[in-house]
């Protein structure tokens, strides 16, 4: 690795290559530095890495005043070869504004020579404080550890941990990050540098070496052993409310109250109390405040609240419901909003995002067909059932028993969630029962599926998905009805250009590429400069019933509260009561 970072051209000088006549060796070191690196590489024995220390220390001496990155790389290599490592840990992983942390920075000498620690320091963001509890350097004999303790104070105005590219609102209609104020050396990085770092200056084999390491929260898990987690910053109380986006019909079912789950987490050390208040849209009935008590750090309490529409007729538009927490001790009188959401899986490093405590409400006109029951087979990460239920569609989830032995004729329609043929073995095993349900007069609506759906022949008539699959990635791409008179565009909602506005991320994916002539394509759409795609919505007669396959991304649009997507989906559920070509 070191040799790869040394720009050295063998046989250069008077050659005709790009670097002909240019001295590409390390400045001032001539050929000595490459020779020392070559010697270290030839001498390296994994069972005794200390054998290369003399070569690396002499090479490091030659690099004084040279490129900082090259020197840091060599310093790290020298420390590894000498068996020297540093560590930095703290006593808490999720910290709050003004909190004081105990930090320990240590240098461990696992080698066979004495190492001198010249300084151990802690680097923190602006506004944070560092108090040193132990002073002086130390000589670290082989097989021993030198540690120093610090008290780190979190700034009282510290922001919640958030990726640097998400700290400011997106620009250009949500398509571009705003990096205003981000340091040049951070822009373009996948993640932020750690907020708190240990910095240790040592002398190894007579040469000064500086090592840095992230300070983390370390604890022991009885099942998996040592666990190390990055440091996250949040507020004393985290407040979250779900769902965070809803569509509210302006007529019919829109008169019923909607329920929201509010979750508060105590991030402060020790017992505390909080009062959560709600700001409702102007003219809507208020939601009473709630008081909650916590006995320990990281304790979570949840409650359910109901929001009713205004007494007068609800008009179409956008509204907000906001949840705010106030500490029981009177601190944070201005209120605390939002929560720290940690993305945490065993195979990746935990990452934090800031989740708001605001519900975006879109009130829109949506008519529903007359439906008594709609069966639903949930797909992968599928939030569509809850979205449909919230606007008054009588959804019932179908489990393995219902699919295998239930009376499917009870349902006016059965909807298959996205990628359900990959995630639900009972669906695969009972697909024939679903097709028979359609043949006897049912409506079967299948949302986008991937190649196993086609390879298994689960559709009633042949269809094929291209490789790569057809999709429309531009959420603003024009959509053209291929049969403007089809009932899917008229009952019970008249579908027009406005219904294709405000879609998120894409129009759809895994469109059918080829299909049997029994299917009727209803829509055409395509990305700019791409060929026309007509396989995004197919409808076919199935015995006395109806079969629908759609690649339109309802699984994104409905949870996001896109009015036009709800209106079109309601129309598709109404196809059973209308004729199909």
KERORO-856232 format. One record per residue (C-alpha): residue in three letters; y, z, x. Coordinates in steps of 0.02 Angstrom, whole numbers, padded with zeros to 5 digits, always signed. Layout:
REM residues N
ALAYZX/...
REM end
This chain:
REM residues 581
UNK+00000+00000+00000/UNK+00120+00043+00140/UNK+00081-00116+00233/UNK+00117-00215+00075/UNK+00294-00145+00068/UNK+00334-00196+00249/UNK+00410-00370+00254/UNK+00332-00439+00412/UNK+00301-00624+00447/UNK+00167-00659+00576/UNK+00202-00814+00679/UNK+00381-00821+00615/UNK+00530-00839+00729/UNK+00541-01023+00765/UNK+00429-01077+00621/UNK+00486-01183+00476/UNK+00450-01054+00340/UNK+00578-00973+00225/UNK+00603-00828+00347/UNK+00604-00933+00506/UNK+00717-00853+00637/UNK+00743-00695+00533/UNK+00690-00523+00597/UNK+00595-00456+00444/UNK+00529-00298+00526/UNK+00606-00128+00481/UNK+00781-00121+00552/UNK+00786-00044+00725/UNK+00598-00016+00734/UNK+00546-00183+00805/UNK+00358-00199+00796/UNK+00322-00014+00815/UNK+00327+00029+00631/UNK+00201-00104+00574/UNK+00089-00055+00720/UNK+00091+00128+00669/UNK+00051+00082+00489/UNK-00092-00030+00546/UNK-00159+00112+00655/UNK-00150+00234+00510/UNK-00244+00113+00399/UNK-00378+00086+00531/UNK-00395+00273+00565/UNK-00397+00332+00385/UNK-00552+00433+00340/UNK-00557+00492+00158/UNK-00653+00646+00214/UNK-00516+00694+00338/UNK-00351+00614+00287/UNK-00255+00728+00406/UNK-00310+00612+00547/UNK-00172+00490+00500/UNK-00033+00621+00498/UNK+00023+00585+00680/UNK+00043+00400+00642/UNK+00135+00427+00478/UNK+00253+00558+00550/UNK+00300+00443+00695/UNK+00325+00298+00573/UNK+00435+00409+00466/UNK+00541+00452+00617/UNK+00574+00266+00640/UNK+00632+00249+00459/UNK+00782+00365+00471/UNK+00927+00275+00389/UNK+00814+00139+00319/UNK+00780+00092+00138/UNK+00771+00248+00029/UNK+00626+00183-00076/UNK+00524+00140+00077/UNK+00558+00310+00153/UNK+00512+00402-00007/UNK+00348+00307-00014/UNK+00307+00355+00164/UNK+00358+00537+00138/UNK+00238+00548-00008/UNK+00099+00469+00095/UNK+00128+00594+00236/UNK+00122+00741+00115/UNK-00041+00679+00038/UNK-00120+00654+00208/UNK-00063+00828+00263/UNK-00136+00906+00104/UNK+00034+00963+00039/UNK+00079+00957-00145/UNK+00211+01034-00257/UNK+00211+01087-00438/UNK+00336+01146-00568/UNK+00293+01234-00731/UNK+00385+01323-00870/UNK+00336+01447-01005/UNK+00378+01339-01157/UNK+00355+01157-01203/UNK+00471+01135-01352/UNK+00639+01217-01316/UNK+00799+01240-01415/UNK+00985+01242-01381/UNK+01037+01392-01277/UNK+00858+01446-01240/UNK+00817+01525-01071/UNK+00658+01466-00985/UNK+00558+01540-00843/UNK+00518+01407-00715/UNK+00407+01420-00563/UNK+00410+01293-00421/UNK+00272+01302-00293/UNK+00218+01216-00132/UNK+00034+01216-00090/UNK-00031+01183+00085/UNK-00213+01128+00077/UNK-00206+01053+00251/UNK-00246+01122+00423/UNK-00070+01139+00494/UNK+00078+01251+00457/UNK+00211+01179+00340/UNK+00389+01244+00325/UNK+00475+01248+00156/UNK+00661+01223+00186/UNK+00715+01233+00002/UNK+00648+01233-00175/UNK+00770+01179-00310/UNK+00772+01134-00494/UNK+00870+00984-00555/UNK+00932+00991-00736/UNK+01042+00886-00851/UNK+01230+00914-00860/UNK+01274+01071-00957/UNK+01110+01159-00918/UNK+01109+01309-00800/UNK+00993+01365-00660/UNK+00977+01544-00599/UNK+00875+01574-00441/UNK+00770+01732-00439/UNK+00693+01712-00266/UNK+00787+01659-00109/UNK+00751+01592+00064/UNK+00630+01467+00137/UNK+00453+01502+00188/UNK+00320+01455+00312/UNK+00164+01404+00220/UNK+00005+01430+00323/UNK-00148+01322+00288/UNK-00235+01367+00127/UNK-00087+01459+00048/UNK+00048+01436-00082/UNK+00235+01471-00080/UNK+00319+01492-00250/UNK+00496+01526-00311/UNK+00553+01577-00485/UNK+00704+01517-00583/UNK+00785+01545-00752/UNK+00841+01381-00832/UNK+00964+01385-00977/UNK+00963+01242-01101/UNK+01137+01179-01144/UNK+01201+01243-01311/UNK+01244+01065-01362/UNK+01086+00983-01294/UNK+01027+00837-01398/UNK+00852+00822-01467/UNK+00733+00727-01355/UNK+00745+00544-01402/UNK+00708+00383-01306/UNK+00869+00322-01227/UNK+00858+00156-01318/UNK+00856+00243-01487/UNK+01001+00363-01463/UNK+01125+00241-01539/UNK+01103+00137-01697/UNK+01027-00034-01676/UNK+01148-00180-01676/UNK+01142-00362-01731/UNK+01065-00318-01898/UNK+00939-00200-01821/UNK+00875-00324-01692/UNK+00955-00260-01531/UNK+00960-00093-01440/UNK+01127-00020-01392/UNK+01122+00047-01213/UNK+01303+00102-01208/UNK+01319+00250-01090/UNK+01144+00231-01018/UNK+01143+00239-00826/UNK+01107+00073-00742/UNK+00951+00138-00653/UNK+00876+00192-00820/UNK+00908+00033-00921/UNK+00750-00066-00945/UNK+00632+00078-00907/UNK+00495+00106-01036/UNK+00536+00292-01045/UNK+00671+00412-00988/UNK+00658+00505-00823/UNK+00600+00686-00850/UNK+00743+00803-00899/UNK+00698+00942-00776/UNK+00626+00912-00603/UNK+00573+01015-00454/UNK+00640+00959-00286/UNK+00564+01030-00128/UNK+00619+00996+00050/UNK+00486+01027+00181/UNK+00450+00997+00363/UNK+00281+00918+00392/UNK+00224+00876+00570/UNK+00404+00899+00628/UNK+00477+00776+00503/UNK+00587+00816+00350/UNK+00505+00769+00186/UNK+00577+00780+00009/UNK+00458+00786-00139/UNK+00500+00787-00325/UNK+00393+00824-00476/UNK+00422+00840-00662/UNK+00426+01018-00727/UNK+00303+01033-00871/UNK+00231+01159-00991/UNK+00057+01204-00930/UNK-00075+01300-01025/UNK-00264+01319-01030/UNK-00372+01254-01171/UNK-00545+01333-01181/UNK-00625+01166-01225/UNK-00539+01043-01108/UNK-00462+01153-00972/UNK-00285+01132-00906/UNK-00162+01043-01019/UNK+00007+00983-00956/UNK+00142+00930-01077/UNK+00318+00864-01050/UNK+00472+00966-01097/UNK+00549+00924-01266/UNK+00716+00983-01336/UNK+00752+01011-01520/UNK+00851+01127-01635/UNK+00808+01304-01695/UNK+00739+01232-01857/UNK+00660+01062-01881/UNK+00682+00989-02056/UNK+00582+00842-02123/UNK+00570+00766-02297/UNK+00444+00639-02361/UNK+00436+00507-02422/UNK+00592+00452-02331/UNK+00613+00287-02425/UNK+00584+00261-02610/UNK+00617+00132-02743/UNK+00683+00205-02907/UNK+00669+00094-03061/UNK+00830+00090-03161/UNK+00735+00079-03327/UNK+00575+00146-03402/UNK+00485+00255-03275/UNK+00649+00285-03185/UNK+00688+00428-03304/UNK+00549+00535-03234/UNK+00588+00657-03090/UNK+00519+00618-02917/UNK+00443+00748-02803/UNK+00475+00763-02616/UNK+00388+00868-02484/UNK+00506+00966-02371/UNK+00437+01039-02209/UNK+00527+01165-02099/UNK+00467+01219-01927/UNK+00534+01369-01833/UNK+00564+01315-01653/UNK+00656+01475-01602/UNK+00563+01615-01515/UNK+00514+01755-01632/UNK+00539+01785-01818/UNK+00681+01702-01911/UNK+00736+01648-02083/UNK+00813+01488-02148/UNK+00892+01425-02306/UNK+00866+01243-02348/UNK+00996+01156-02456/UNK+00998+00984-02534/UNK+01136+00856-02553/UNK+01098+00742-02700/UNK+01187+00581-02749/UNK+01348+00607-02845/UNK+01314+00633-03030/UNK+01130+00677-03006/UNK+01066+00851-03057/UNK+01071+00974-02911/UNK+00916+01041-02824/UNK+00920+01230-02800/UNK+00922+01295-02621/UNK+00765+01380-02555/UNK+00748+01524-02430/UNK+00601+01534-02309/UNK+00548+01666-02183/UNK+00454+01636-02021/UNK+00358+01764-01919/UNK+00331+01667-01759/UNK+00381+01517-01653/UNK+00315+01346-01708/UNK+00268+01412-01881/UNK+00281+01279-02016/UNK+00322+01306-02200/UNK+00321+01173-02335/UNK+00388+01162-02511/UNK+00396+01033-02649/UNK+00559+00990-02737/UNK+00596+00879-02886/UNK+00742+00759-02899/UNK+00793+00696-03072/UNK+00902+00543-03105/UNK+01076+00562-03180/UNK+01091+00593-03365/UNK+01187+00432-03387/UNK+01104+00265-03356/UNK+01054+00241-03174/UNK+01137+00089-03097/UNK+01060-00019-02963/UNK+01113+00023-02786/UNK+01077+00132-02635/UNK+01079+00323-02638/UNK+01036+00466-02521/UNK+00951+00635-02537/UNK+00983+00748-02388/UNK+00897+00910-02335/UNK+00989+01034-02222/UNK+00933+01201-02149/UNK+01047+01350-02111/UNK+00984+01493-02003/UNK+00966+01659-02092/UNK+01069+01746-01958/UNK+01220+01639-02000/UNK+01210+01535-01842/UNK+01221+01347-01854/UNK+01333+01369-02006/UNK+01363+01181-02005/UNK+01179+01156-02046/UNK+01031+01080-01955/UNK+00961+00912-02003/UNK+00815+00810-01939/UNK+00658+00853-01844/UNK+00568+00818-01683/UNK+00419+00706-01714/UNK+00293+00708-01571/UNK+00174+00561-01551/UNK+00022+00645-01476/UNK-00150+00572-01442/UNK-00280+00622-01310/UNK-00269+00456-01219/UNK-00079+00446-01197/UNK+00063+00555-01138/UNK+00151+00642-01284/UNK+00315+00559-01333/UNK+00453+00621-01448/UNK+00557+00536-01583/UNK+00693+00606-01693/UNK+00650+00599-01878/UNK+00792+00614-02003/UNK+00793+00729-02154/UNK+00867+00598-02269/UNK+00784+00501-02409/UNK+00847+00324-02435/UNK+00839+00286-02621/UNK+00851+00109-02685/UNK+00878+00095-02871/UNK+00828-00075-02938/UNK+00773-00159-03098/UNK+00584-00175-03102/UNK+00477-00211-03253/UNK+00293-00162-03255/UNK+00155-00252-03348/UNK+00057-00152-03475/UNK-00075-00066-03370/UNK-00186+00082-03412/UNK-00279+00097-03245/UNK-00269+00010-03077/UNK-00407+00042-02951/UNK-00361+00042-02767/UNK-00469+00034-02610/UNK-00362+00107-02471/UNK-00347+00005-02312/UNK-00298+00046-02133/UNK-00148+00164-02122/UNK-00112+00114-02301/UNK+00034+00196-02393/UNK+00041+00069-02534/UNK-00052+00175-02665/UNK+00078+00313-02657/UNK+00220+00186-02665/UNK+00148+00104-02821/UNK+00110+00270-02904/UNK+00290+00326-02877/UNK+00360+00183-02982/UNK+00241+00215-03126/UNK+00089+00106-03089/UNK-00066+00207-03139/UNK-00160+00202-02974/UNK-00334+00277-02952/UNK-00413+00275-02779/UNK-00590+00206-02775/UNK-00710+00297-02660/UNK-00888+00252-02610/UNK-00966+00322-02770/UNK-00847+00226-02882/UNK-00875+00065-02787/UNK-01064+00085-02792/UNK-01095+00155-02966/UNK-00931+00172-03060/UNK-00881+00078-03217/UNK-00761-00049-03143/UNK-00725-00126-03312/UNK-00612+00025-03347/UNK-00480-00050-03232/UNK-00351-00180-03280/UNK-00341-00229-03097/UNK-00420-00179-02932/UNK-00317-00193-02772/UNK-00394-00202-02599/UNK-00285-00128-02461/UNK-00244-00217-02299/UNK-00391-00226-02178/UNK-00500-00124-02296/UNK-00649-00237-02260/UNK-00643-00172-02081/UNK-00622+00012-02122/UNK-00723+00043-02280/UNK-00912+00012-02268/UNK-00932+00049-02454/UNK-00816-00095-02494/UNK-00920-00214-02390/UNK-01082-00152-02467/UNK-01017-00170-02645/UNK-00913-00328-02630/UNK-01029-00418-02750/UNK-00992-00286-02885/UNK-00806-00319-02863/UNK-00829-00507-02880/UNK-00935-00479-03036/UNK-00794-00369-03103/UNK-00678-00517-03082/UNK-00798-00640-03163/UNK-00808-00531-03318/UNK-00620-00533-03342/UNK-00546-00420-03207/UNK-00403-00452-03087/UNK-00448-00431-02903/UNK-00298-00429-02785/UNK-00341-00432-02599/UNK-00205-00394-02472/UNK-00211-00465-02297/UNK-00377-00454-02204/UNK-00430-00507-02031/UNK-00573-00613-01966/UNK-00718-00499-02022/UNK-00666-00536-02201/UNK-00684-00723-02175/UNK-00838-00711-02063/UNK-00925-00603-02193/UNK-00890-00727-02334/UNK-00818-00593-02447/UNK-00699-00708-02541/UNK-00772-00796-02695/UNK-00731-00969-02626/UNK-00717-01029-02445/UNK-00558-00995-02350/UNK-00521-00988-02164/UNK-00394-00892-02059/UNK-00332-00984-01906/UNK-00352-00923-01726/UNK-00218-00871-01687/UNK-00181-00824-01866/UNK-00039-00899-01967/UNK+00106-00779-01991/UNK+00293-00780-02025/UNK+00377-00658-01906/UNK+00556-00685-01964/UNK+00586-00568-02111/UNK+00731-00678-02166/UNK+00633-00842-02163/UNK+00659-00948-02320/UNK+00523-00934-02453/UNK+00496-01081-02572/UNK+00392-01073-02731/UNK+00267-01217-02736/UNK+00246-01200-02924/UNK+00407-01129-02995/UNK+00332-01120-03170/UNK+00186-01009-03119/UNK+00178-00842-03213/UNK+00179-00748-03046/UNK+00365-00789-03036/UNK+00410-00745-03216/UNK+00306-00604-03291/UNK+00360-00469-03310/UNK+00499-00498-03180/UNK+00597-00657-03148/UNK+00579-00687-02960/UNK+00729-00769-02877/UNK+00813-00784-02706/UNK+00875-00604-02710/UNK+00696-00541-02713/UNK+00668-00608-02536/UNK+00813-00510-02464/UNK+00800-00346-02366/UNK+00620-00376-02313/UNK+00573-00285-02152/UNK+00492-00344-01991/UNK+00404-00500-02059/UNK+00361-00601-02213/UNK+00175-00591-02186/UNK+00024-00614-02075/UNK-00156-00676-02079/UNK-00112-00813-02201/UNK-00256-00923-02254/UNK-00258-01082-02149/UNK-00382-01186-02250/UNK-00450-01149-02422/UNK-00559-01216-02561/UNK-00471-01321-02691/UNK-00506-01187-02822/UNK-00366-01084-02745/UNK-00187-01124-02796/UNK-00055-01093-02660/UNK+00104-01023-02735/UNK+00224-01004-02588/UNK+00281-01091-02430/UNK+00369-01007-02285/UNK+00383-01029-02098/UNK+00475-00967-01946/UNK+00621-01075-01884/UNK+00554-01227-01794/UNK+00374-01197-01850/UNK+00265-01294-01970/UNK+00260-01253-02156/UNK+00133-01118-02203/UNK+00066-01117-02380/UNK-00076-00992-02367/UNK+00023-00832-02393/UNK-00016-00815-02579/UNK-00169-00894-02658/UNK-00225-00873-02839/UNK-00390-00933-02909/UNK-00484-00918-03074/UNK-00643-00814-03056/UNK-00752-00830-03209/UNK-00650-00753-03350/UNK-00542-00660-03224/UNK-00423-00692-03080/UNK-00436-00678-02890/UNK-00282-00661-02776/UNK-00274-00665-02587/UNK-00105-00629-02507/UNK-00049-00613-02328/UNK+00126-00556-02380/UNK+00159-00391-02293/UNK+00166-00279-02447/UNK+00096-00140-02338/UNK+00264-00138-02247/UNK+00382-00185-02389/UNK+00327-00062-02523/UNK+00338+00097-02418/UNK+00507+00033-02356/UNK+00571+00023-02535/UNK+00604-00165-02538/UNK+00646-00205-02722/UNK+00589-00386-02722/UNK+00419-00341-02651/UNK+00391-00216-02792/UNK+00443-00343-02923/UNK+00327-00477-02854/UNK+00182-00355-02836/UNK+00205-00300-03017/UNK+00196-00483-03069/UNK+00034-00506-02973/UNK-00039-00357-03065/UNK+00013-00442-03226/UNK-00085-00602-03194/UNK-00233-00538-03293/UNK-00131-00551-03453/UNK-00071-00728-03420/UNK-00160-00893-03396/UNK-00202-00954-03222/UNK-00218-01139-03182/
REM end
